[in-house]
Amino acid sequence: MSVPPTLDSPCPATQSASPEQAAQVLRQFRVVFNAVRTHFQQVEKRVGIGGAQVWALNVIRQQPGVGVNELARAMDIHQSTASNLIRQLVKRELVRTEKSSVDRRGVQLFIEAAGEQLLQGAPGPYEGVLPEALQQLSPATLDQLQQNLAQVIQALQADEQAGGIPLAEL
């Protein structure tokens, strides 16, 4: 029979985890990070560009004429990060830009034949293994995971701006 917490004893939610429990969760993080890193290494080894670039190429292929801001939203990254990805893809002649007919300041992005060919050789999923795995979880599981990771981020006192950097670039 469990004894309810009193004013003198800490509430279970505020108690620190045991070193063994923390080590188990740390191992789980390592498994996740290793899976992500291994996937991105396989992508780069197979096609010669990073995972974030492959993901961007795929978004551009799926949405011909997409703009930089829309690409950034689709990848959930900062606009300047998307601009840097595009610059690299244009330099490699995998993507071309055209001035927008609606807003001459904006550009539209189109995949080139070399980009199409590169994607055919790239291992999937193009957006990475972690986003795909997260999309397979139930909304309730994602809600709980989001709340728990928010606590980890708070305990780390981490810069939440880093959330706009693709994992492939970390």
Secondary structure in CASP SS format (residue, H / E / C, confidence):
PFRMAT SS
TARGET T0000
AUTHOR 0000-0000-0000
METHOD secondary structure of the structure
MODEL  1
M C 1.00
S C 1.00
V C 1.00
P C 1.00
P C 1.00
T C 1.00
L C 1.00
D C 1.00
S C 1.00
P C 1.00
C C 1.00
P H 1.00
A H 1.00
T H 1.00
Q C 1.00
S C 1.00
A C 1.00
S C 1.00
P H 1.00
E H 1.00
Q H 1.00
A H 1.00
A H 1.00
Q H 1.00
V H 1.00
L H 1.00
R H 1.00
Q H 1.00
F H 1.00
R H 1.00
V H 1.00
V H 1.00
F H 1.00
N H 1.00
A H 1.00
V H 1.00
R H 1.00
T H 1.00
H H 1.00
F H 1.00
Q H 1.00
Q H 1.00
V H 1.00
E H 1.00
K H 1.00
R H 1.00
V H 1.00
G C 1.00
I C 1.00
G C 1.00
G H 1.00
A H 1.00
Q H 1.00
V H 1.00
W H 1.00
A H 1.00
L H 1.00
N H 1.00
V H 1.00
I H 1.00
R H 1.00
Q H 1.00
Q C 1.00
P C 1.00
G C 1.00
V E 1.00
G C 1.00
V H 1.00
N H 1.00
E H 1.00
L H 1.00
A H 1.00
R H 1.00
A H 1.00
M H 1.00
D C 1.00
I C 1.00
H C 1.00
Q H 1.00
S H 1.00
T H 1.00
A H 1.00
S H 1.00
N H 1.00
L H 1.00
I H 1.00
R H 1.00
Q H 1.00
L H 1.00
V H 1.00
K H 1.00
R C 1.00
E C 1.00
L C 1.00
V E 1.00
R E 1.00
T E 1.00
E E 1.00
K E 1.00
S C 1.00
S C 1.00
V C 1.00
D C 1.00
R C 1.00
R C 1.00
G C 1.00
V E 1.00
Q E 1.00
L E 1.00
F E 1.00
I E 1.00
E C 1.00
A H 1.00
A H 1.00
G H 1.00
E H 1.00
Q H 1.00
L H 1.00
L H 1.00
Q H 1.00
G H 1.00
A C 1.00
P C 1.00
G C 1.00
P C 1.00
Y C 1.00
E C 1.00
G C 1.00
V H 1.00
L H 1.00
P H 1.00
E H 1.00
A H 1.00
L H 1.00
Q H 1.00
Q C 1.00
L C 1.00
S C 1.00
P H 1.00
A H 1.00
T H 1.00
L H 1.00
D H 1.00
Q H 1.00
L H 1.00
Q H 1.00
Q H 1.00
N H 1.00
L H 1.00
A H 1.00
Q H 1.00
V H 1.00
I H 1.00
Q H 1.00
A H 1.00
L H 1.00
Q C 1.00
A C 1.00
D C 1.00
E H 1.00
Q H 1.00
A H 1.00
G H 1.00
G H 1.00
I C 1.00
P C 1.00
L H 1.00
A H 1.00
E H 1.00
L C 1.00
END
